[in-house]
């Protein structure tokens, strides 16, 4: 897996905040950087992959941890 550049802790945030915060964080990162997002909102399972597809970012991984999901996103060039 690619080197994680930054981690966004979106635990406890409900839709659409995890995606909005991910969008804001990715905006400030260089192209090709990798953002790990931690979320426990059930809607994030649909919202994060959809956001990546719409924005052109690459969803490198989507995993379920014990009580939350972990998404790894590479920023579009």
Secondary structure, 3 states (H helix, E strand, C coil): CCCCCEEEEECCCCCCHHHHHHHHHHHCCCCCCEEEEEECCCCHHHHHHHHHHHHCCEEEEEEECCCCEEEEEECCC
